[in-house]
Amino acid sequence: MDGNFFLTMPVFLMIPLMHILFIHQNFPGQFKFLAPALAQQGHTVVALTMQTVTHPTWQGVQVLRYAASRSTTPNIHPWVSDFETKAIRGEACFEAALQLHAQGFTPDIIIAHPGWGESLFVKEVWPQAKLGIYCEFYYHANGTDLNFDPEFPSKHRGDACRLRLKNVNNLLHFEIADAGISPTHWQASTFPSLFRDKISVIHDGIDTEAVAPNPQVSLTLNDTLTLTRQDEVITFVNRNLEPYRGYHTFMRALPSLLAQRPHAHILIVGGDGVSYGARPTQGESWKTIFAEEVRPQISEADWSRVHFLGNVAYQHFIPLLQLSTVHVYLTYPFVLSWSLLEAMSAGCAIVASNTQPLHEAIQHDETGLLVDFFDSAVLVQQVVHLLDHPAERARLGSNARAFAQHHYDLQTVCLPQQLAWVAGLGDGSASAAVTSG
């Protein structure tokens, strides 16, 4: 590394300045606010990632890329293939850490998302460093995502065994981590009691000033259709359109919804791939499978009001939420999406699934309406009810925004708590869990 690696520290800061290393396969990921804030405080902040690095410095953070030197073993036992992949990535990160160590970099703190295994061996390089891990999810054979949806039951008797081995990565991290941070209470509750007391519940944070209602918003689709707040717009947002996020339930609601609301436009955001769960065995995308399932029940004119927007850039995503008349969010008992909280911050009237991750954010008839995940008919009823009652939409949207501001605001709630957690990690007090909200 070049001689400019170590940043000059401002002498006027009263906090002890540290060397901090972030590890995230897709950096910045969940650390997109925290890492720059620490750099702004004057800490030396470095990040390791597997992504292509176009700019070696990002918002004061020096970003370095590393890559795996091998691929997974063909025909390896399926129960251990996941851990082999994590070990390969952990080895790649270990080699990058050795190079950093040889160049004179010694972190006081390492903050890692351990989900892909990268941070498994960093304590072998820097045993004295404090390690804080992002606790996103701990896998269970019952009570979470596996076998939640009877339409997609577990296909192999050994799936519970496979999940136990999938948690080996988590368990090995518990052995070396000094503290954890989790975005929601429910996600933290999935972790075993032997580590749960070390987990602080602090959300990544929503910029509620940037994500705010805008009555004047308009959005033009394909240079032909311009929508405003005067139009009926129903929004549905996922990273990828798949069963884990209730895409099949939403699509099955469309024939009735479109028939009952002849002027409504349906805006669907999401890619064709899979973020969670299994890929369809048919070889097509989930998006195509469920679109083709409902298409015969929908007229050509009604289908023209269904708009698949793909993955939308963030600068266009916020206007889409601001435009929404009713926003639908569905999920298995799994990780809660940022998009739900952003929809709340935008003041959306929300209809959401009555599943455990939602219970912290959506209080029925207060900050949104909850419906059974599988019941498309009730979903239609609740969406239509809100479309017919603007005063109720306004009440729920206002309450949702106030809740987001109070519990998830980046600047006043989450980022200060994250920074306090990092300071506690440095002085050894971070294992006393902090709770946001």
N, C-alpha and C positions, 0 to 999 in steps of 0.2 A: 504494500500500500504506500501511497505517496506521503511526503512529509507533512502535508496539510491535514492529515487524518484527524488529529486531536484538535478539537475546537478550542478557541480562546474563551475562558470562562469569565463572565462579568463579575467583578469583585464586589459590586454593590448588593448582590443577592445574599439574603440572610440564611437561605436553606443550604444544607450541605450538597454540593454538586457531585454527581455520580456519573459513572460510565454504565450505560444501559443498553442491553442487547435485546432486540425483538426478533422472534422467530415465528414466521407464518408463511406457509406455502404460497399463499396468495396475498402477501403483504400489500397494502395495510390491513385489509379485511376488517375485523372488529376493532383494530387499533388505529383507525384512520383519524380519530380525534386525539387520542391519548398520546401517540408517539410525537406528533408535531408540538403538542402542548408541552411535553417534557423538554424537547429541543429548545422551545422558546424560553423556558425557564433557565436555560444555560447548561443543561446536562449534555454530555456527549452521547448521542443516540445513534446506534447502528442497527440495521435490520438485515436479516438473511431471508431470502426468498427463492423459490424455484421459478418465478416468473421472469420473463425477459426484462432486463433493466434498460430503459431508454434514457433515463436521467439518473446519474449516480447519486445525486442529492435531491431529495424530495422534502420540501418544507423543513429544511434543517436536519433531516435524517439522512445519513449515508446508507444507501441501499446496495447490497451485494448479492449477486446471484450465485447459486450452486446447483449442481445437477447430479442425478444418480448415475452411477457408473455401470449399472447392469439392470436388466429387466427381471421380472419374476420367473420362477422356474416352471417350465411347461409340465402339466399334469401333476402338480403338487397337490397334496391332500387339500380338499376344499375348505376344511375347517381351519387350516393354518395359512391359507393363501393371503388373507388380509394382514396377518401379522408379518409375514415375509415381506410384503410390500412396505409396511411401516419400518421394518428393520433396514430395508434398502435405503429408504429416505433418511432414516436416522443415521445410517453410515455416511451418506452424502453430507449431511449437516455436520456430523462429527469431523469429517475431513476439512470442511470449510472452517470449523471452529479451531482446528489445529493450525490452519494457516493464519487465522487472526491472532492466535496466541503467539505464534512465531514472529509476527510483526509487531508484537508489543501491546496488543489490546487485551485488557483484563477487565471484564465487566463486574461491577458491584452487584448488579441485578440483571437477571434474564427473565423476560416476559414472553411466554410462548403459548401458541395454540397447539396443543399436543395431538390434535385429532388425526394427523397424518403420520405421526411417529417421529417427526424431525428432531424433537428435543430429547429423545430417549437417552442420549449419551453425552449431553453437554456437560454434565457434572463430572464426567471423567476428564474433561479438559480443564474446567474451572470449578473444582470442588468447593471452593470458598464462596462462590457466588450464590446469592439468594435467588431461588427459582419460583416465579409465580406463574400458574397455568390457568388458561381460559377453560372453564369447565362447562362445555356446551351440552353434553348429553352422555348418560350412562345407560347402556343397553340392558333391556329386560325381556325375558320370554313372555311375561304377562304384565298387563296393566299399562303398556305404552303402545308403541306403533305395531309391534308384531301381532298378527292375528286380530287387530282391531277391526279390520274390514272383512266381513265374511265373503265378499265377492272375490277377494284375493287371499285365500287361506295359505298358510304355510304349506309348501309342497314337499318338504322333506322332514322325516321324523327327527333328524339330527339338527334342526335349525336352532333349537334351544342350546344344544352343545356348541354349535358354531358361535352363537352370541356370547356364551361364556368365554370362549377363547378370544372373541373380538374385544372383550373388556381387558384382556391382558395388558394392552397398551395403557389403558387408564390405571390399572393397578401398579404397573411399573413406575408410572409417573407419580403416584401417591407416595411411593417409597422415597423419592428424591425431592418432591416439591415442598416448599416452605409455606405456600398459601395458594388459594384458588380464588377465582372471580367468576361469577355466573350472572347472566343477564336477567334471569327471572327466578322467582322462588320455586316454581314448579320444576324448572330444569335443575336447579340445585338439589331439589328433593329426590331426584332420580339417583343421586350418588349415594354410595353406602355410608353408613354412620361413621365408619372408621376415618373418613376424610371430610365428612360434611361440615364439621365444626370449623374447619379451616377455610371454608368457602364464604366469601363476602358476596352478597347479592347486590350488584350494581349494574344497571343497564348500560349499554354502549352509548346511549344518548340520542335524542332527536333535536335537531335545530328548529325549535318551534317558532322562531322568528322568521326563518326562511320558509318553513312549511306551515303556512297560515292560510286562512280563507281569503279568496279573491273574487268578489262578486262580479268583477269586470272581465274575468278570464274568458278566453275563447281559444278554440283549437280547430285547426283545419286538417282534415284527413285526405290524403292523396290529392291535394290541391283542388279538391272539388267540393267537399262537404265541410262547412264551418259550423261548429257547435258552440253554444253559449250556455249560460246558466238558465236561460229560458227554455232549453230543451230538456227532455227526459233522457238522462244518461245513466246507465247502470254499468258499474265498473267491476272488474274481476282481475286480480293481479297475482301472478306467481313468477318466480324465477323461471321455472319450467312448468308446462301444463301436464299434470300427472295426478294419479289418485291420492297421493299423500296430502295434497292440498285441495282435495275435493273437486277437482276439475270434472270428474264424471258426474257427480251430484249436480253441479252447476249446469252442465250441458243438458242433463235430463230435465232441468227446469225450463229450458228455453222454449220448447214448443208451446207450453201453456202461457208462459210469460209474454212471449211475442204476440200470441193471439189476444191476450187481455190488454196489452198496451200497444196499440197499432202505431204509435208515434215514437216509441222508445228506441234508443240506440244502445247496443250492447258493445262495450269496449273491453276486449280481452287482451291482457298483456302477459306474455310469457313465451319461452322458447319451446322448441320441439324435442328437447332432450330430456334427461332424467337427472334430477338432483338427489332424490332420495328413493329408496325402494328399488324394485326390479324393473328392468326393461320389459316391454311387452314381448311375448313369445312369437307373436305373429310377424315380427320384423318391421312393422310400421311404428309410428310414434303414437303415444297416448292421445296426443292432440287429434291426429287423424282418425283413430279408432272411434273416439266418442263423438267427433263431428259427423262421421259417417253413420253412426248409430241413430242420431236424432234427425239427420238431414231429411229423410223421407217424410217426417212428420211436419215439416216446415215449408211453407210456400216460397217460391222464388222471391217474391216481394218482401216477405218477412226476413228471409235469409240475407237479403241485401242490407239489413240493418244490424247484422252481426259483423263486427270488425275485429279481426285478428291482427294485432299490432306488432307481434313479435316482441323482442327485447327492446325496451325504450330507453333512450338516454335520459339521465337524471334530470336534465334541464327541461325535458318534455314530460317527464313522469309527474312532477309536482303540479303543473297545470292540469294534467289529466285528473288527479285527485281533487283539485279545486273545482273542476267541472262536474264532478260526480253528483248525481241526485241521490242515488243509493249505491253504497259500496258493499260488495259481498266478499267475505273472507271465511274460508273453511280450512280446517287442518285436522289431520290425525293427532293423537296425543304425542306430539313431537316438538321440535324447536319452534318457537314463536317467530314469525317473520317481522322484520323491520317495517315492512309495508303496512302492516296493520296499525302500528303506532303512528306511522306517518299519515295514514288516513285519518286517524283520530286527531292528530295535530292540525290537519287541513280542515277540520270541522265537518267531516263526512258523517252522514247518517248511515250507520253500519248494521248489516245483518250478518251474524257470525255463527259458527258452529258451537254447540254447547259441549265443547271438549275442554279438558283440564287446562291446557296452555292459555285458553282465552279467559279463564275465570279471574285472573289478576287484573285484566284490562277492561273487559266488557262486563259490566253489571247490568243484568237484564232490565230493560225499560228505564235505565238511567244513562248509560253511555253507549247503548246499542241494544239490539234485539238478538237473543240467542235462539237457535233452532237446532233440531236434531240433525246431525251430520248427514244422515242417509235419506232424509225425508225431503225430496224435491218439491212435493206438493205444498208442504208447510213453508218451505223456502219461498215459493212463489207467493203464497198468501201474505207473508210478512213484507216482502218487497213491494207488492201491490198496495198493501195497507199504507206503507210509508209514502209511496208515490201519490196516494190519494189524500194525504194529511201533511201539508207543508209545515204547519205549526209544530207537529210532532217531530218532523225531520229537523227543524231548526233547534228544538229543545235538545234532542239527542246529540246533534252535531256540536252544539255549544257545550254541553256537558262533557262530550268526548274530548274536545280541545282543552277544556279546563283541567280534565284529569291528566292528559298528556303533559300539559305544562307543569302541573304540580308534581308528577311522579317521574317524568322522563325527560324533562328539559335538559339539554346538553350543558348550557352555561351555568345554570343556577343549581342543578341537582347532580347530574351524573358525572360530569367532568371533574368538579371539585372532589367528589367522593372517590373517583378513580385516582386522582392525584394523591389524595390522602392515603389510599390503599398502597400506592407505590412507595410513598414515604414510609408507611408502616412496614412494608416488605424490606426496606432498607435497614430499619432499626429493629426488626424482629417482632413488631407488634401486629402485623397484618393478619396473623392467624386468628385474632379476635375479630370475628366476622362483623362486617359493616352491612347494614341493610338500607337500601334506597327506598324512597316512597314512604 
